């Protein structure tokens, strides 16, 4: 949510900022703006997309070798030009971009209004830049010290970059609970929400720590300070631009590319997990009587799969909590619990907060994330990196199946640690896991055409119902979420046995009902549920393993997937549902990579 990019260097800032903002579009936003500095600040802001901003800037003064850019996801105040970032102080001396939420902004704004400060926007962010100027004026402080004092008054989260026109070529940056990284190079320095905005000239990277102010000058080494203005050090690491460079290649969208990358991403996850020090992970699992998995959205669905798998194969009690709710109901956490936080980005604010609460209670923590050196990875006692590669599409595809792959490997490790499976059974599961990339490749090959064809039959629907049992239940929820996210069709996922306890009232003629049939003991039951909806003239779409036999005329459309062991089904079954959502959204003309109102990295609670 929201994206920051700033630059101070030898080159013109405008093209660097625009290029960076385009790379941050995956985060979700509704307005964009830049400020470049050449004597004075040239401020340009627009509601809409980065391309709208570029068109608006045509013929305008955008000169300067220092600048700040921002994509805003509206929180305080609607999406319009006035509320877009950057924001300036009353004197126009200070220019600021901000991610996060300032929870006490109303009280601060009231104080500043009393001291004759006027406001041009409805945002909490403008309050911060005005507060810095108030400290400068009232106490005659330097910009850096004034920023530190202001941030100590702030309640909430922030990632900020600030420029003072009276200090040539200087950028100040600080963060708390919202990501911010710094790129260093001979041609200039960068500050961003994501290192993928850095170009080839960046040679080193700094993952800025909590409540640290970075002071950057164009041709100087950076300096770092606490909010109390005490000099400290930060780790400076080598940076390879090639590892974060991404493109769509020959695909029409990032999302479709990422769907078809799943053979590779699953393989990376499995190979990466096998290289982990299992002894270190086993120490985290030692003496654990209960696992609590906390996550949001798609990651929570992978957590529900983990609940089924770990309880079945490792005989360990597992509970799954939405991270946004866990912080309010974690009173029973004990010393023999393990809290696992799952997050694609590693920056999800609710999941991060839940892990912090667990750690404060002395509970063991484990993170499963794709974002290397992310906030959640640094909090947890142990971390499993997915290594799925950068995922640009807001609706997760390859990161989800990589989460499931890591969860399968973790299940095997827990079962081994708890001695709940024979060595023969463990070897069999590992053997099948090694075949998973090939299963994924076959699934993509056999399901794409039929998914594309079925999409024509549901594109005009107002609602859809997804049904599953056992391990296919969380995949039904995930399939419904994918359809909602990118096609804007209302969809709900249900345990098929619960359908007759309410949702069957919604079943009517031609309602799309997508049912997932497993090749296990649940098949007969879900087939009975399908017959119930078919009797009410619903349009039935079945996703099933090719070794499952269906009664004649029970389904209008069938998507077959390979016959695999049941524990691999969540990965294999999710792929045709991703394709079905994708091609439905395409028929509706939706912006698939950047669905409305959504963000890839949700950094506000």
JOZINOR-V749141 format. One record per run of one state. SS is the DSSP state (@ for helix, = for strand, . for the rest). FROM is the first residue (numbers start at 1). LEN is the number of residues. Records with the same first field share a line. If there is no record, write none. Layout:
# JOZINOR-V749141
SS=FROM-LEN  FROM-LEN
This chain:
# JOZINOR-V749141
.=1-2  10-3  24-1  28-3  38-3  48-2  58-8  73-14  89-5  100-2  103-2  115-9  140-3  154-2  157-1  165-5  178-3  186-2  193-2  198-4  208-4  218-5  227-4  233-4  239-2  244-10  261-1  275-3  286-4  296-1  315-2  327-10  344-5  361-3  370-5  380-2  386-12  419-4  435-1  459-4  469-2  488-2  502-1  507-5  518-5  535-4  546-11  562-4  588-18
==3-7  31-7  41-7  66-7  87-2  94-6  102-1  156-1  158-7  170-8  181-5  188-5  202-6  212-6  223-4  231-2  237-2  290-6  317-6  337-7  364-6  382-4  463-6  490-6  512-6  539-7  557-5
@=13-11  25-3  50-8  105-10  124-16  143-11  195-3  241-3  254-7  262-13  278-8  297-18  323-4  349-12  375-5  398-21  423-12  436-23  471-17  496-6  503-4  523-12  566-22
